[in-house]
Amino acid sequence: MRKSLLAGSAVTVLILAGCSSTSGTGDEEPARVFATPDGPGLSEAVTEDALVGHLEELEAIAAAHDGNRAAGTAGYDASVDYVVSQLESAGFEVTTPEFEFETFDAQTQILKSGGTEIPVFALSYSPTTTAEGITARVVGAPANADGCEATDYAGLDLAGAVAVVPRGVCPFGVKQTVAAELGAAAAIIVNNEPGPLDSGTLGDPETAKIPTGGVSQEDGAAVLAAPEVTLTLVTETDKTKSRNIIAQTTTGSTENVVVTGAHLDSVPEGPGINDNGTGTAAVLETALQMGSAPEVTNAVRFAFWGAEESGLVGSTKYVEGLSDEDKRNIALYLNFDMIGSHNAGYLAYDGDDSDKVGEPAGPAGSDAIERTFVERLAADGVAVDGTDFDGRSDYGPFIEVGIPAGGVFSGADENKTAEQAEKWGGTADQTFDENYHTDQDTLANVDRAALAKNGAAVAYGIGIYAQSVEGPNGVPVGAEREAARAEG
């Protein structure tokens, strides 16, 4: 029988050997190491070697299952089995709640202007065109308009047209809905930063009204200048099922639950070792080192989400299924999605909107969570930048219901600036992860130093809040929580 070592401020470990087998051969189950569940204890116990070990297992699973671990596939199911077996070996009671979701496949993605072909990517759940596509005149949203409201197109005739609108301010689904209601036959979203808009979702099939694709910022001008274009997006959407994984400590208050999560699925195009094997590995190893019955003040709930790559489906279904009391009892949510990017950044979710750029601050308490990670990484010699709550990961459903959130992130398809390269190393004016959503998202392309530093920060944050959700870097509790969430 295994159990956690009880709390202490020192970095203490206890090695518990397994029992001899009944066969009398003397074979023993491998020993397991559990660390003190405080922040410093966990941060030192979650090692690079252990994290890499989990990534090796996930990569082997992908290799054995058509090169990916996408939700709804055998590779994802094998990933679930691996995580569940690890958690159960540490004494956790594990559940794997099932949910339905829609898979999306884009079979043809072509955009032509005259004789020129422009790269285009179908946004998830985009309705299909015919094989011949839609040929129509182009109507662009006016300068400084974001296409989030009908008034943005005042005086323009969208009937039968292809609406061209910039990314930003509101979800893609809202942009195409507005265009559809004004009579547009299709929509093109132009990236608001250099590089292709090669991922994104309309949210769900019910929201999707008209064929919608994304193009790069560089190609946007050519699309807008064209008198007409032909857009061919042959797509297919089907229903299937996937699972989340939920495991909670048996100790700690259930009135201030610390929920921490990482999405387990990859995209169909690759094994997903940085995105998001790295976040999975950090959350899993923290759970294993903390154990199922640590001496903590607050219960810790470890979650591994399915179908994140299909539109945050697993985390959304989970939050939607919570009662009002369940939501009140969650003190905060810590999200870890990509922590070992090839050209790594050191980013923490901007809980207080201190940079005054992009999305607004998170719910009350998110600023404190940001400080926790900034201070922890600063102690490791790393100066952290903020990154927006832009709705692209599983914190989204939690902040929508007023639950404060935070976490660390090493960057995806955004470019690293010259200033960031000077601070952290790596290459300026290149994406944080050139292997994002490709078959090259492998262990060989994970930045081990970033993985180790961020992995330690993951464990630290979870351990700190397991001991207390109050204090200088605390979140609202009791009546303050009720008031904060009512205001939100």
Beta strands, then each sheet from edge to edge (+ up, - down):
strand 1: 13-16
strand 2: 32-35
strand 3: 94-95
strand 4: 98-113
strand 5: 116-118
strand 6: 121-122
strand 7: 134-140
strand 8: 162-166
strand 9: 186-190
strand 10: 212-215
strand 11: 228-243
strand 12: 245-248
strand 13: 253-263
strand 14: 298-305
strand 15: 330-335
strand 16: 347-349
strand 17: 385-387
strand 18: 405-406
strand 19: 408-409
sheet 1: 1+ 2-
sheet 2: 3+ 12- 14+ 13+ 15+ 18+
sheet 3: 5+ 4- 11+ 7- 8- 9- 10- 6+
sheet 4: 17+ 16+ 19-
end
